[in-house]
């Protein structure tokens, strides 16, 4: 087999405000699934994406000083004789997208300074939430995580990534394209990816996107309110209200709190003497945070646990310990 030509670029990116790469990479479970990989020892977030004409690209992001700051170093690799025109700009845009660097956290930080449970957030450079390189990857991964444990969802997404061609740049797997998942079909999604009943939903979304009858990029419109964005997500096969709220947070709308079993257990342990909280009790507890309630909950939670080990939540029944 002929050796593939690989181009390799190294350049910098400067965020508008100081932030912490580790806390952003580990803000939720996306770092555990394709197309991402997080190296906690080296402090490197890597992801693989498809390039033009069946090529593959890999982006590696690191923070030089391993503490909150504005400077990032990017390594951008691709298959081909030489980097195409605009490759550096594309690498920076991809980093800004997945790290949500363009979200204005000023109002949230102002809130954090007034709340003891959140006062650690601004100085720690936390508050941003990792999102995928495409809306399609976020939607399909979210469908894989509905009505199941996160551990099972991770396995499903890794098996989905088997349906994409191998990455010639390394061991990372890029996310399958809509056309690749559409070609796989419902039965292969069931048999190989083991996504169960979700196979029909994934195949439908993939087919509609591949055929051009569904444009998922409409969710990127910054003019969309939280309710309108969640309505768009809920209109997709396999997306219920909790998943729609979860996805909306990835796209900068924080006025809807996704209450699942983990949320109710954590809140029950912390505020209700170990009794499992109801959804109404959780929603009521964070109602005062208004349009920022989702961030307020999530970073209160991340202030109590380590996102790698899940240690720190003071409950003998913590299912993650």
Secondary structure, DSSP 8 states (H G I E B T S, - for coil): -----EEEEEEEEEEEEEE-HHHHHTSSGGGGSTTEEEETTTTEEEEEEE-GGG-EEEEEEE-TTSSSEEEEEEEEEEESSS--TTHHHHHHHHHHHHTTTTS--HHHHHHHTT-GGGTTHHHHT-------SSHHHHHHHHHHTTTS-HHHHHHHHHHHHTTS---TTSS------HHHHHHHHHHHIIIII--TTHHHHHHHHHHHHHHTS--GGGGG-TT--HHHHHHHHHTSTT--HHHHHHHHHHTT--SS----HHHHHHHHHHHSTTS---HHHHHHHHGGGGGGHHHHHHHHHHTTS-TTT------TT-TT-
